[in-house]
Amino acid sequence: MSNTSNSSSYFVPLTPLDLVVNGIISPFVVILTVVTNALVCAVLLRRHMRSKTNSILVSMAVADTLTGICPLPSYLLLTR
């Protein structure tokens, strides 16, 4: 038995459906989410709209945006 590891043994083959969902649909959904969350933040951060509840909603929109943006580079690498 050899201690050398074969890097190809860790490769998970992707199906055409994986490429469509993760390479095309997911980036579109992430971009749509970023745009809508930016609009939510723009509305809720107006001076007359500021309240504790709206601050929580803004923080949820920011967290949702970051949840989508963090895996985005790996989605974009699938399309290459």
mmCIF file as gemmi writes it, N, C-alpha and C atoms, coordinates in Angstrom:
data_model
loop_
_atom_site.group_PDB
_atom_site.id
_atom_site.type_symbol
_atom_site.label_atom_id
_atom_site.label_alt_id
_atom_site.label_comp_id
_atom_site.label_asym_id
_atom_site.label_entity_id
_atom_site.label_seq_id
_atom_site.pdbx_PDB_ins_code
_atom_site.Cartn_x
_atom_site.Cartn_y
_atom_site.Cartn_z
_atom_site.occupancy
_atom_site.B_iso_or_equiv
_atom_site.pdbx_formal_charge
_atom_site.auth_seq_id
_atom_site.auth_asym_id
_atom_site.pdbx_PDB_model_num
ATOM 1 N N . MET Axp A 1 ? 0.83 -1.181 0 1 0 ? 1 A 1
ATOM 2 C CA . MET Axp A 1 ? 0 0 0 1 0 ? 1 A 1
ATOM 3 C C . MET Axp A 1 ? 0.873 1.242 0 1 0 ? 1 A 1
ATOM 4 N N . SER Axp A 2 ? 0.483 2.187 -0.786 1 0 ? 2 A 1
ATOM 5 C CA . SER Axp A 2 ? 1.256 3.418 -0.903 1 0 ? 2 A 1
ATOM 6 C C . SER Axp A 2 ? 0.558 4.54 -0.15 1 0 ? 2 A 1
ATOM 7 N N . ASN Axp A 3 ? 1.36 5.437 0.427 1 0 ? 3 A 1
ATOM 8 C CA . ASN Axp A 3 ? 0.801 6.577 1.15 1 0 ? 3 A 1
ATOM 9 C C . ASN Axp A 3 ? 0.493 7.755 0.237 1 0 ? 3 A 1
ATOM 10 N N . THR Axp A 4 ? 0.846 7.654 -1.02 1 0 ? 4 A 1
ATOM 11 C CA . THR Axp A 4 ? 0.572 8.767 -1.922 1 0 ? 4 A 1
ATOM 12 C C . THR Axp A 4 ? -0.913 8.792 -2.241 1 0 ? 4 A 1
ATOM 13 N N . SER Axp A 5 ? -1.469 9.972 -2.268 1 0 ? 5 A 1
ATOM 14 C CA . SER Axp A 5 ? -2.894 10.084 -2.576 1 0 ? 5 A 1
ATOM 15 C C . SER Axp A 5 ? -3.062 10.536 -4.015 1 0 ? 5 A 1
ATOM 16 N N . ASN Axp A 6 ? -4.035 10.014 -4.636 1 0 ? 6 A 1
ATOM 17 C CA . ASN Axp A 6 ? -4.349 10.374 -6.011 1 0 ? 6 A 1
ATOM 18 C C . ASN Axp A 6 ? -5.402 11.472 -5.97 1 0 ? 6 A 1
ATOM 19 N N . SER Axp A 7 ? -5.076 12.646 -6.49 1 0 ? 7 A 1
ATOM 20 C CA . SER Axp A 7 ? -6.004 13.775 -6.407 1 0 ? 7 A 1
ATOM 21 C C . SER Axp A 7 ? -7.259 13.543 -7.239 1 0 ? 7 A 1
ATOM 22 N N . SER Axp A 8 ? -7.192 12.677 -8.247 1 0 ? 8 A 1
ATOM 23 C CA . SER Axp A 8 ? -8.38 12.418 -9.043 1 0 ? 8 A 1
ATOM 24 C C . SER Axp A 8 ? -9.399 11.583 -8.288 1 0 ? 8 A 1
ATOM 25 N N . SER Axp A 9 ? -9.004 10.948 -7.188 1 0 ? 9 A 1
ATOM 26 C CA . SER Axp A 9 ? -9.961 10.168 -6.42 1 0 ? 9 A 1
ATOM 27 C C . SER Axp A 9 ? -10.935 11.064 -5.655 1 0 ? 9 A 1
ATOM 28 N N . TYR Axp A 10 ? -10.614 12.354 -5.526 1 0 ? 10 A 1
ATOM 29 C CA . TYR Axp A 10 ? -11.496 13.288 -4.824 1 0 ? 10 A 1
ATOM 30 C C . TYR Axp A 10 ? -12.4 14.046 -5.784 1 0 ? 10 A 1
ATOM 31 N N . PHE Axp A 11 ? -12.291 13.805 -7.064 1 0 ? 11 A 1
ATOM 32 C CA . PHE Axp A 11 ? -13.088 14.499 -8.064 1 0 ? 11 A 1
ATOM 33 C C . PHE Axp A 11 ? -14.475 13.886 -8.133 1 0 ? 11 A 1
ATOM 34 N N . VAL Axp A 12 ? -15.478 14.724 -8.038 1 0 ? 12 A 1
ATOM 35 C CA . VAL Axp A 12 ? -16.856 14.268 -8.163 1 0 ? 12 A 1
ATOM 36 C C . VAL Axp A 12 ? -17.337 14.641 -9.558 1 0 ? 12 A 1
ATOM 37 N N . PRO Axp A 13 ? -17.675 13.664 -10.352 1 0 ? 13 A 1
ATOM 38 C CA . PRO Axp A 13 ? -18.112 13.993 -11.712 1 0 ? 13 A 1
ATOM 39 C C . PRO Axp A 13 ? -19.444 14.754 -11.681 1 0 ? 13 A 1
ATOM 40 N N . LEU Axp A 14 ? -19.554 15.764 -12.53 1 0 ? 14 A 1
ATOM 41 C CA . LEU Axp A 14 ? -20.762 16.575 -12.594 1 0 ? 14 A 1
ATOM 42 C C . LEU Axp A 14 ? -21.63 16.123 -13.754 1 0 ? 14 A 1
ATOM 43 N N . THR Axp A 15 ? -22.904 16.064 -13.502 1 0 ? 15 A 1
ATOM 44 C CA . THR Axp A 15 ? -23.851 15.732 -14.558 1 0 ? 15 A 1
ATOM 45 C C . THR Axp A 15 ? -24.216 17.005 -15.3 1 0 ? 15 A 1
ATOM 46 N N . PRO Axp A 16 ? -24.79 16.886 -16.475 1 0 ? 16 A 1
ATOM 47 C CA . PRO Axp A 16 ? -25.232 18.099 -17.192 1 0 ? 16 A 1
ATOM 48 C C . PRO Axp A 16 ? -26.242 18.924 -16.378 1 0 ? 16 A 1
ATOM 49 N N . LEU Axp A 17 ? -27.073 18.269 -15.585 1 0 ? 17 A 1
ATOM 50 C CA . LEU Axp A 17 ? -28.025 18.999 -14.75 1 0 ? 17 A 1
ATOM 51 C C . LEU Axp A 17 ? -27.306 19.816 -13.679 1 0 ? 17 A 1
ATOM 52 N N . ASP Axp A 18 ? -26.239 19.252 -13.105 1 0 ? 18 A 1
ATOM 53 C CA . ASP Axp A 18 ? -25.445 20.002 -12.129 1 0 ? 18 A 1
ATOM 54 C C . ASP Axp A 18 ? -24.868 21.265 -12.747 1 0 ? 18 A 1
ATOM 55 N N . LEU Axp A 19 ? -24.383 21.153 -13.965 1 0 ? 19 A 1
ATOM 56 C CA . LEU Axp A 19 ? -23.803 22.311 -14.64 1 0 ? 19 A 1
ATOM 57 C C . LEU Axp A 19 ? -24.85 23.384 -14.929 1 0 ? 19 A 1
ATOM 58 N N . VAL Axp A 20 ? -26.044 22.957 -15.302 1 0 ? 20 A 1
ATOM 59 C CA . VAL Axp A 20 ? -27.101 23.933 -15.595 1 0 ? 20 A 1
ATOM 60 C C . VAL Axp A 20 ? -27.555 24.628 -14.322 1 0 ? 20 A 1
ATOM 61 N N . VAL Axp A 21 ? -27.802 23.849 -13.274 1 0 ? 21 A 1
ATOM 62 C CA . VAL Axp A 21 ? -28.313 24.43 -12.034 1 0 ? 21 A 1
ATOM 63 C C . VAL Axp A 21 ? -27.254 25.289 -11.354 1 0 ? 21 A 1
ATOM 64 N N . ASN Axp A 22 ? -26.059 24.753 -11.171 1 0 ? 22 A 1
ATOM 65 C CA . ASN Axp A 22 ? -25.024 25.486 -10.446 1 0 ? 22 A 1
ATOM 66 C C . ASN Axp A 22 ? -24.271 26.481 -11.315 1 0 ? 22 A 1
ATOM 67 N N . GLY Axp A 23 ? -24.259 26.304 -12.605 1 0 ? 23 A 1
ATOM 68 C CA . GLY Axp A 23 ? -23.504 27.19 -13.471 1 0 ? 23 A 1
ATOM 69 C C . GLY Axp A 23 ? -24.31 28.31 -14.097 1 0 ? 23 A 1
ATOM 70 N N . ILE Axp A 24 ? -25.622 28.11 -14.238 1 0 ? 24 A 1
ATOM 71 C CA . ILE Axp A 24 ? -26.448 29.119 -14.905 1 0 ? 24 A 1
ATOM 72 C C . ILE Axp A 24 ? -27.54 29.651 -13.983 1 0 ? 24 A 1
ATOM 73 N N . ILE Axp A 25 ? -28.314 28.761 -13.4 1 0 ? 25 A 1
ATOM 74 C CA . ILE Axp A 25 ? -29.469 29.19 -12.603 1 0 ? 25 A 1
ATOM 75 C C . ILE Axp A 25 ? -29.038 29.833 -11.288 1 0 ? 25 A 1
ATOM 76 N N . SER Axp A 26 ? -28.103 29.224 -10.582 1 0 ? 26 A 1
ATOM 77 C CA . SER Axp A 26 ? -27.692 29.765 -9.278 1 0 ? 26 A 1
ATOM 78 C C . SER Axp A 26 ? -27.082 31.167 -9.366 1 0 ? 26 A 1
ATOM 79 N N . PRO Axp A 27 ? -26.174 31.448 -10.3 1 0 ? 27 A 1
ATOM 80 C CA . PRO Axp A 27 ? -25.682 32.832 -10.388 1 0 ? 27 A 1
ATOM 81 C C . PRO Axp A 27 ? -26.785 33.836 -10.703 1 0 ? 27 A 1
ATOM 82 N N . PHE Axp A 28 ? -27.744 33.456 -11.537 1 0 ? 28 A 1
ATOM 83 C CA . PHE Axp A 28 ? -28.865 34.346 -11.833 1 0 ? 28 A 1
ATOM 84 C C . PHE Axp A 28 ? -29.688 34.623 -10.58 1 0 ? 28 A 1
ATOM 85 N N . VAL Axp A 29 ? -29.962 33.587 -9.791 1 0 ? 29 A 1
ATOM 86 C CA . VAL Axp A 29 ? -30.73 33.762 -8.557 1 0 ? 29 A 1
ATOM 87 C C . VAL Axp A 29 ? -29.957 34.625 -7.555 1 0 ? 29 A 1
ATOM 88 N N . VAL Axp A 30 ? -28.646 34.433 -7.461 1 0 ? 30 A 1
ATOM 89 C CA . VAL Axp A 30 ? -27.83 35.231 -6.541 1 0 ? 30 A 1
ATOM 90 C C . VAL Axp A 30 ? -27.846 36.7 -6.955 1 0 ? 30 A 1
ATOM 91 N N . ILE Axp A 31 ? -27.7 36.974 -8.243 1 0 ? 31 A 1
ATOM 92 C CA . ILE Axp A 31 ? -27.717 38.363 -8.707 1 0 ? 31 A 1
ATOM 93 C C . ILE Axp A 31 ? -29.084 38.995 -8.467 1 0 ? 31 A 1
ATOM 94 N N . LEU Axp A 32 ? -30.151 38.262 -8.718 1 0 ? 32 A 1
ATOM 95 C CA . LEU Axp A 32 ? -31.5 38.762 -8.447 1 0 ? 32 A 1
ATOM 96 C C . LEU Axp A 32 ? -31.693 39.033 -6.957 1 0 ? 32 A 1
ATOM 97 N N . THR Axp A 33 ? -31.161 38.163 -6.112 1 0 ? 33 A 1
ATOM 98 C CA . THR Axp A 33 ? -31.255 38.343 -4.662 1 0 ? 33 A 1
ATOM 99 C C . THR Axp A 33 ? -30.489 39.573 -4.208 1 0 ? 33 A 1
ATOM 100 N N . VAL Axp A 34 ? -29.3 39.792 -4.764 1 0 ? 34 A 1
ATOM 101 C CA . VAL Axp A 34 ? -28.506 40.964 -4.391 1 0 ? 34 A 1
ATOM 102 C C . VAL Axp A 34 ? -29.248 42.245 -4.759 1 0 ? 34 A 1
ATOM 103 N N . VAL Axp A 35 ? -29.837 42.27 -5.944 1 0 ? 35 A 1
ATOM 104 C CA . VAL Axp A 35 ? -30.558 43.472 -6.38 1 0 ? 35 A 1
ATOM 105 C C . VAL Axp A 35 ? -31.77 43.732 -5.496 1 0 ? 35 A 1
ATOM 106 N N . THR Axp A 36 ? -32.57 42.704 -5.232 1 0 ? 36 A 1
ATOM 107 C CA . THR Axp A 36 ? -33.77 42.911 -4.411 1 0 ? 36 A 1
ATOM 108 C C . THR Axp A 36 ? -33.411 43.266 -2.971 1 0 ? 36 A 1
ATOM 109 N N . ASN Axp A 37 ? -32.364 42.65 -2.426 1 0 ? 37 A 1
ATOM 110 C CA . ASN Axp A 37 ? -31.961 43.002 -1.059 1 0 ? 37 A 1
ATOM 111 C C . ASN Axp A 37 ? -31.39 44.412 -0.989 1 0 ? 37 A 1
ATOM 112 N N . ALA Axp A 38 ? -30.741 44.866 -2.044 1 0 ? 38 A 1
ATOM 113 C CA . ALA Axp A 38 ? -30.269 46.254 -2.069 1 0 ? 38 A 1
ATOM 114 C C . ALA Axp A 38 ? -31.449 47.219 -2.067 1 0 ? 38 A 1
ATOM 115 N N . LEU Axp A 39 ? -32.495 46.882 -2.801 1 0 ? 39 A 1
ATOM 116 C CA . LEU Axp A 39 ? -33.699 47.723 -2.788 1 0 ? 39 A 1
ATOM 117 C C . LEU Axp A 39 ? -34.377 47.714 -1.423 1 0 ? 39 A 1
ATOM 118 N N . VAL Axp A 40 ? -34.432 46.555 -0.785 1 0 ? 40 A 1
ATOM 119 C CA . VAL Axp A 40 ? -35.003 46.463 0.562 1 0 ? 40 A 1
ATOM 120 C C . VAL Axp A 40 ? -34.214 47.336 1.526 1 0 ? 40 A 1
ATOM 121 N N . CYS Axp A 41 ? -32.898 47.264 1.464 1 0 ? 41 A 1
ATOM 122 C CA . CYS Axp A 41 ? -32.058 48.08 2.345 1 0 ? 41 A 1
ATOM 123 C C . CYS Axp A 41 ? -32.238 49.563 2.055 1 0 ? 41 A 1
ATOM 124 N N . ALA Axp A 42 ? -32.354 49.927 0.784 1 0 ? 42 A 1
ATOM 125 C CA . ALA Axp A 42 ? -32.523 51.336 0.433 1 0 ? 42 A 1
ATOM 126 C C . ALA Axp A 42 ? -33.828 51.892 0.981 1 0 ? 42 A 1
ATOM 127 N N . VAL Axp A 43 ? -34.874 51.096 0.959 1 0 ? 43 A 1
ATOM 128 C CA . VAL Axp A 43 ? -36.164 51.558 1.473 1 0 ? 43 A 1
ATOM 129 C C . VAL Axp A 43 ? -36.17 51.597 2.997 1 0 ? 43 A 1
ATOM 130 N N . LEU Axp A 44 ? -35.667 50.551 3.625 1 0 ? 44 A 1
ATOM 131 C CA . LEU Axp A 44 ? -35.768 50.46 5.085 1 0 ? 44 A 1
ATOM 132 C C . LEU Axp A 44 ? -34.774 51.357 5.816 1 0 ? 44 A 1
ATOM 133 N N . LEU Axp A 45 ? -33.765 51.853 5.138 1 0 ? 45 A 1
ATOM 134 C CA . LEU Axp A 45 ? -32.788 52.717 5.802 1 0 ? 45 A 1
ATOM 135 C C . LEU Axp A 45 ? -33.107 54.207 5.658 1 0 ? 45 A 1
ATOM 136 N N . ARG Axp A 46 ? -34.256 54.535 5.095 1 0 ? 46 A 1
ATOM 137 C CA . ARG Axp A 46 ? -34.662 55.939 5.047 1 0 ? 46 A 1
ATOM 138 C C . ARG Axp A 46 ? -34.903 56.433 6.47 1 0 ? 46 A 1
ATOM 139 N N . ARG Axp A 47 ? -34.722 57.72 6.653 1 0 ? 47 A 1
ATOM 140 C CA . ARG Axp A 47 ? -34.79 58.302 7.997 1 0 ? 47 A 1
ATOM 141 C C . ARG Axp A 47 ? -36.15 58.053 8.66 1 0 ? 47 A 1
ATOM 142 N N . HIS Axp A 48 ? -37.23 58.233 7.938 1 0 ? 48 A 1
ATOM 143 C CA . HIS Axp A 48 ? -38.553 58.058 8.553 1 0 ? 48 A 1
ATOM 144 C C . HIS Axp A 48 ? -38.954 56.585 8.687 1 0 ? 48 A 1
ATOM 145 N N . MET Axp A 49 ? -38.163 55.664 8.129 1 0 ? 49 A 1
ATOM 146 C CA . MET Axp A 49 ? -38.456 54.23 8.22 1 0 ? 49 A 1
ATOM 147 C C . MET Axp A 49 ? -37.623 53.522 9.285 1 0 ? 49 A 1
ATOM 148 N N . ARG Axp A 50 ? -36.747 54.238 9.949 1 0 ? 50 A 1
ATOM 149 C CA . ARG Axp A 50 ? -35.851 53.595 10.909 1 0 ? 50 A 1
ATOM 150 C C . ARG Axp A 50 ? -36.603 53.197 12.174 1 0 ? 50 A 1
ATOM 151 N N . SER Axp A 51 ? -36.48 51.921 12.494 1 0 ? 51 A 1
ATOM 152 C CA . SER Axp A 51 ? -37.031 51.368 13.74 1 0 ? 51 A 1
ATOM 153 C C . SER Axp A 51 ? -36.24 50.11 14.07 1 0 ? 51 A 1
ATOM 154 N N . LYS Axp A 52 ? -36.495 49.559 15.218 1 0 ? 52 A 1
ATOM 155 C CA . LYS Axp A 52 ? -35.773 48.34 15.611 1 0 ? 52 A 1
ATOM 156 C C . LYS Axp A 52 ? -36.139 47.173 14.694 1 0 ? 52 A 1
ATOM 157 N N . THR Axp A 53 ? -37.39 47.09 14.349 1 0 ? 53 A 1
ATOM 158 C CA . THR Axp A 53 ? -37.838 46.007 13.467 1 0 ? 53 A 1
ATOM 159 C C . THR Axp A 53 ? -37.199 46.126 12.091 1 0 ? 53 A 1
ATOM 160 N N . ASN Axp A 54 ? -37.173 47.324 11.546 1 0 ? 54 A 1
ATOM 161 C CA . ASN Axp A 54 ? -36.576 47.51 10.23 1 0 ? 54 A 1
ATOM 162 C C . ASN Axp A 54 ? -35.068 47.298 10.258 1 0 ? 54 A 1
ATOM 163 N N . SER Axp A 55 ? -34.424 47.593 11.376 1 0 ? 55 A 1
ATOM 164 C CA . SER Axp A 55 ? -32.989 47.305 11.501 1 0 ? 55 A 1
ATOM 165 C C . SER Axp A 55 ? -32.735 45.801 11.435 1 0 ? 55 A 1
ATOM 166 N N . ILE Axp A 56 ? -33.597 45.026 12.057 1 0 ? 56 A 1
ATOM 167 C CA . ILE Axp A 56 ? -33.474 43.568 11.995 1 0 ? 56 A 1
ATOM 168 C C . ILE Axp A 56 ? -33.711 43.079 10.565 1 0 ? 56 A 1
ATOM 169 N N . LEU Axp A 57 ? -34.692 43.66 9.881 1 0 ? 57 A 1
ATOM 170 C CA . LEU Axp A 57 ? -34.954 43.271 8.497 1 0 ? 57 A 1
ATOM 171 C C . LEU Axp A 57 ? -33.788 43.62 7.582 1 0 ? 57 A 1
ATOM 172 N N . VAL Axp A 58 ? -33.148 44.753 7.811 1 0 ? 58 A 1
ATOM 173 C CA . VAL Axp A 58 ? -31.978 45.132 7.011 1 0 ? 58 A 1
ATOM 174 C C . VAL Axp A 58 ? -30.835 44.159 7.271 1 0 ? 58 A 1
ATOM 175 N N . SER Axp A 59 ? -30.623 43.798 8.521 1 0 ? 59 A 1
ATOM 176 C CA . SER Axp A 59 ? -29.544 42.854 8.819 1 0 ? 59 A 1
ATOM 177 C C . SER Axp A 59 ? -29.831 41.48 8.219 1 0 ? 59 A 1
ATOM 178 N N . MET Axp A 60 ? -31.095 41.084 8.165 1 0 ? 60 A 1
ATOM 179 C CA . MET Axp A 60 ? -31.443 39.823 7.504 1 0 ? 60 A 1
ATOM 180 C C . MET Axp A 60 ? -31.185 39.898 5.998 1 0 ? 60 A 1
ATOM 181 N N . ALA Axp A 61 ? -31.463 41.054 5.395 1 0 ? 61 A 1
ATOM 182 C CA . ALA Axp A 61 ? -31.212 41.222 3.963 1 0 ? 61 A 1
ATOM 183 C C . ALA Axp A 61 ? -29.713 41.177 3.671 1 0 ? 61 A 1
ATOM 184 N N . VAL Axp A 62 ? -28.915 41.781 4.542 1 0 ? 62 A 1
ATOM 185 C CA . VAL Axp A 62 ? -27.452 41.747 4.354 1 0 ? 62 A 1
ATOM 186 C C . VAL Axp A 62 ? -26.932 40.32 4.513 1 0 ? 62 A 1
ATOM 187 N N . ALA Axp A 63 ? -27.422 39.603 5.52 1 0 ? 63 A 1
ATOM 188 C CA . ALA Axp A 63 ? -26.994 38.213 5.729 1 0 ? 63 A 1
ATOM 189 C C . ALA Axp A 63 ? -27.403 37.335 4.547 1 0 ? 63 A 1
ATOM 190 N N . ASP Axp A 64 ? -28.591 37.561 4.027 1 0 ? 64 A 1
ATOM 191 C CA . ASP Axp A 64 ? -29.054 36.796 2.87 1 0 ? 64 A 1
ATOM 192 C C . ASP Axp A 64 ? -28.183 37.077 1.651 1 0 ? 64 A 1
ATOM 193 N N . THR Axp A 65 ? -27.795 38.332 1.476 1 0 ? 65 A 1
ATOM 194 C CA . THR Axp A 65 ? -26.919 38.698 0.363 1 0 ? 65 A 1
ATOM 195 C C . THR Axp A 65 ? -25.555 38.028 0.495 1 0 ? 65 A 1
ATOM 196 N N . LEU Axp A 66 ? -24.99 38.045 1.685 1 0 ? 66 A 1
ATOM 197 C CA . LEU Axp A 66 ? -23.685 37.414 1.893 1 0 ? 66 A 1
ATOM 198 C C . LEU Axp A 66 ? -23.748 35.9 1.715 1 0 ? 66 A 1
ATOM 199 N N . THR Axp A 67 ? -24.876 35.302 2.085 1 0 ? 67 A 1
ATOM 200 C CA . THR Axp A 67 ? -25.048 33.863 1.898 1 0 ? 67 A 1
ATOM 201 C C . THR Axp A 67 ? -25.023 33.507 0.413 1 0 ? 67 A 1
ATOM 202 N N . GLY Axp A 68 ? -25.533 34.38 -0.418 1 0 ? 68 A 1
ATOM 203 C CA . GLY Axp A 68 ? -25.511 34.122 -1.854 1 0 ? 68 A 1
ATOM 204 C C . GLY Axp A 68 ? -24.191 34.463 -2.506 1 0 ? 68 A 1
ATOM 205 N N . ILE Axp A 69 ? -23.524 35.513 -2.015 1 0 ? 69 A 1
ATOM 206 C CA . ILE Axp A 69 ? -22.291 35.967 -2.657 1 0 ? 69 A 1
ATOM 207 C C . ILE Axp A 69 ? -21.107 35.051 -2.341 1 0 ? 69 A 1
ATOM 208 N N . CYS Axp A 70 ? -21.069 34.471 -1.153 1 0 ? 70 A 1
ATOM 209 C CA . CYS Axp A 70 ? -19.908 33.65 -0.768 1 0 ? 70 A 1
ATOM 210 C C . CYS Axp A 70 ? -19.663 32.457 -1.705 1 0 ? 70 A 1
ATOM 211 N N . PRO Axp A 71 ? -20.665 31.671 -2.099 1 0 ? 71 A 1
ATOM 212 C CA . PRO Axp A 71 ? -20.375 30.564 -3.024 1 0 ? 71 A 1
ATOM 213 C C . PRO Axp A 71 ? -20.388 30.959 -4.493 1 0 ? 71 A 1
ATOM 214 N N . LEU Axp A 72 ? -20.65 32.206 -4.804 1 0 ? 72 A 1
ATOM 215 C CA . LEU Axp A 72 ? -20.757 32.635 -6.198 1 0 ? 72 A 1
ATOM 216 C C . LEU Axp A 72 ? -19.503 32.352 -7.026 1 0 ? 72 A 1
ATOM 217 N N . PRO Axp A 73 ? -18.287 32.565 -6.52 1 0 ? 73 A 1
ATOM 218 C CA . PRO Axp A 73 ? -17.109 32.242 -7.35 1 0 ? 73 A 1
ATOM 219 C C . PRO Axp A 73 ? -17.045 30.774 -7.775 1 0 ? 73 A 1
ATOM 220 N N . SER Axp A 74 ? -17.457 29.868 -6.912 1 0 ? 74 A 1
ATOM 221 C CA . SER Axp A 74 ? -17.425 28.46 -7.302 1 0 ? 74 A 1
ATOM 222 C C . SER Axp A 74 ? -18.49 28.157 -8.351 1 0 ? 74 A 1
ATOM 223 N N . TYR Axp A 75 ? -19.62 28.868 -8.311 1 0 ? 75 A 1
ATOM 224 C CA . TYR Axp A 75 ? -20.631 28.686 -9.356 1 0 ? 75 A 1
ATOM 225 C C . TYR Axp A 75 ? -20.097 29.186 -10.691 1 0 ? 75 A 1
ATOM 226 N N . LEU Axp A 76 ? -19.394 30.303 -10.672 1 0 ? 76 A 1
ATOM 227 C CA . LEU Axp A 76 ? -18.892 30.872 -11.917 1 0 ? 76 A 1
ATOM 228 C C . LEU Axp A 76 ? -17.761 30.028 -12.514 1 0 ? 76 A 1
ATOM 229 N N . LEU Axp A 77 ? -17.011 29.315 -11.675 1 0 ? 77 A 1
ATOM 230 C CA . LEU Axp A 77 ? -15.944 28.454 -12.182 1 0 ? 77 A 1
ATOM 231 C C . LEU Axp A 77 ? -16.507 27.242 -12.923 1 0 ? 77 A 1
ATOM 232 N N . LEU Axp A 78 ? -17.736 26.851 -12.602 1 0 ? 78 A 1
ATOM 233 C CA . LEU Axp A 78 ? -18.34 25.704 -13.276 1 0 ? 78 A 1
ATOM 234 C C . LEU Axp A 78 ? -18.631 26.001 -14.733 1 0 ? 78 A 1
ATOM 235 N N . THR Axp A 79 ? -18.853 27.259 -15.066 1 0 ? 79 A 1
ATOM 236 C CA . THR Axp A 79 ? -19.218 27.585 -16.447 1 0 ? 79 A 1
ATOM 237 C C . THR Axp A 79 ? -18.025 27.633 -17.365 1 0 ? 79 A 1
ATOM 238 N N . ARG Axp A 80 ? -16.811 27.586 -16.83 1 0 ? 80 A 1
ATOM 239 C CA . ARG Axp A 80 ? -15.622 27.636 -17.688 1 0 ? 80 A 1
ATOM 240 C C . ARG Axp A 80 ? -15.309 26.311 -18.301 1 0 ? 80 A 1
